[in-house]
């Protein structure tokens, strides 16, 4: 059984985001980039399923510029068997990525497709669903538990009312939530072994996917700064402040 795990390179979650002066997007110059945290969880889950004997091969895939190879090496160090880099310097919309992954699935024929539920840079939460639609696959989003057996996947996912359990016939697409697992720390020997694992590079055009997007970013702004807090000396002062605030509203 083969698992295709999709990962994305994003600005590290510990880095304070900066907006470009022309407000065209996020400034990534001299900024630490790393694997999207939700995608890291997806890779970890694939590795755990392989350790249980449910999966025989893990293929990591990512689309983007030259730096994407770094996150693919991270996935290989975590336990992926090989990686595919879909090269493109263009800003890729979710639909473009989904089409590229769908075309790659035609070649790889994975039994299971794992993705993070969303990327922390754009928070679109779209690629997994679009990919499932393009491939006409059963899907489960926001997975907190995955079990594979008898050609099917049993997935527990979080919904507003609690937990929902689904059974999907493989092949299927599943997106990972934070509660699915805690990714392992990567050891130095694993990093060294990852350098010897195969990493294939190919263009999006080789899959017949155009990089032109129907989306145009008009402007990117930082969140409005919060007003400074006010310290009060006692309860009476607090009540007075609250009453004045109600009158202003």
N, C-alpha and C positions, 0 to 999 in steps of 0.2 A: 504494500500500500504506500502511495506517495502523497506527501503533504507539500503544498506550495504556500509559503509564508511571505506575505507582502510587508515590506518595511519602508519607512520614509525617513529622510534626514531632516531634522528640524533644529532650530536654535535650542541649546540645552535649557532644560526647565529651571535651572538655577541662575541663569543669566537674565539680567534686567534688559528688557526689550527696548531698542532705540528705533525711532522712526526717521527715515531719510529726510533731508532738508526739503526736498521737493514733494514730500508726503506721498510718494508713489508706492511705498511699501516699507517693509522692515529692513533696517540696515544690518546686513550680515557680515560686513567687513570686520576682520579681526575679532570675530565672535566665535565662541566655542559652539560647534555643531555636534549633535549626537543623534542616536536612534530615538525615534518617537517612543515615549514610554509605553503607550498602549500596544505598539508593534513589538516592543521588547517582551511584553507579556505573552503575545501570540507566539513568538519564537520559543519562549520558555515552555509553553504548553505543548508545542510540537515535540520538543526534546523530551518532555516527560512522557508523552504518549509513545515515543520511540523506545524509551527506556522500559516501558511496560510491554513492549512487543507488538503494540497496535499499529505502528507505522514502521515502514522499512527504510524510507528515504525522505529527507527534508531538503527542499530546494527553496532558498531565500531569493527574493527578487525585489528590485527597487528601480525607480525611474528618476533620472535627473542628471546633473553635471558630474564632473570628475570626482568631486568630493563624496559622492554617494558610495563609492567603493569602500570608504571607511566604515559606514554602517553595515555594509554587507560583510566586511571582515569581522565586525562585532557579532553578527548573526552566526558566522562560521565558527567563531571562537566559543559561542554558547552551545554549539552542537549541530548546526546545519551541515549537511554533507557537501553541498555545492551552492553556488550563487550565480545569478544572472543580473547583469547591469544593463538596463535599457537606457542608453545614453541620449540625452537631450538637454541643451542649454536654455530651452524655452521655459517660460512659466507654464506649468502644466495644470490645466483645470481637472477637477475630479472625473468628469466624463471621459476626458482624454486618457487618463490613467486607467480607468475601468476598461476602456476599449483595448488598450495595450495589454492589460492583464488577460482579458478575454481571448485575444488573439494568441497569447502565449499559452493559455490553457488548451487551445486547440492542438498545440504541438506537444505539450507536456502530459496532458491527460491526467491531472492530479485527482486523487480520490477525495482529498480534503483541502479546502482553501481557507487559510487562517489570516485574519487581518486584525489590527487594532480597531476599536470601534470608531475612533476619530484621531486626527492629527492635532497636536496642541498648537500648531501655528495658525491654522485657519478654522479649526473646529467644525468642519463641514459635515462630518459623519455621513458621507455619501458613497464613497468608493465601493464599500462592501455590498451595499444594496444595489448599486448600479451594475456591478459585476454579476451578481446573482441574476438580475433581470436579463442582462445581455446573454448569459449562458443558460438561462431558463433552469436555474438550480434552486433547490430548497435552501432556505437561509434561516439563520438564527442570529440575532444581534444582542449585544450586551451580555455575553455569556459569562456566567460565574462558575460553571462546572461543565465538563465535557467528558463523555464516556463513549468509546467506540466498541461495537460488538456486532457480529453477524451482518456486516454490510450496512450498518446504520449508525447514526450518532444520536445519543441522548444528551440533550443540552438543557441545563437549568439557566434561566435568565431572569433578571430583575425587572419587574414591572411596577406600576404605581401601587397596585394592590398587594404586592408581596413577591412571590416567586412563581414562575411559569416553567413547566417542563415540556419540552418538545422532543419528538423523535423524527429525525431526518434521514431519508434514504440517501446514501452516498452515491455519487459525489454531491457535496454540499459546501456552502460558504458560511463561515462562522466568524463573527467579530468579537473580540475579547474585551471584557470590562476589567476594571482594576481588581476586583475581588476574585478573579480567576486563579491567580497565583502571585507569588513574589519571586521575581527573576533572581537567579543565582548570581553570585560573584564569579567573575571570570578569572581563572588562574593563569599564571604566566605560561605554563606549558600549553594550555589551551590556545593562548594567543599565538604562540610559536607554531603550533600545528595548523592553525587557521591560515597561516601564510602559504602553506603547501596545498591547501584545498583548492579545487578548480573554481575560478571566477571568470565567467564568460561575459564579454562585452559585445553588445550589438545595438544598432540604432533602432529608434522607434519606427523609422521608415521601412526597415526590413520586415516589420510586422504589418505593414500596410496601414499604419495609423498616422494621420496628419496631426501636427502639433498646434495648428491654428485653434484658437479658443473663441467661443461665443461670449465669453465673459470679459468685461473690461473693468479694471479697478480705477475708479474715478479719484479716490482720495483715501488716505489712511491717517487717522488721528489717534493720539494717545487718549486714554480715558480721562475724563474730567477729574481734576484734583479734589480730594475731599476737604471739606472745611475743617479747620482746626477744632479740636475738642475744647470744652470749657470745664474747668474745675470749680466746684461749689463747696462751701464750707459746712453746710448742714442740710437737713431735709427740707426746711422751710425755703431755703434758697433754691433747692432743686424743684420744688413744687411751683415756685414763682416762675422759674425759667420755663417749665413745661406749659404753664398757663399762657405765658407770653407767646410761646411757639404756636399754641393752638389758635390764638387770636390772629397771628400772622398768616396761618393757613386759611 
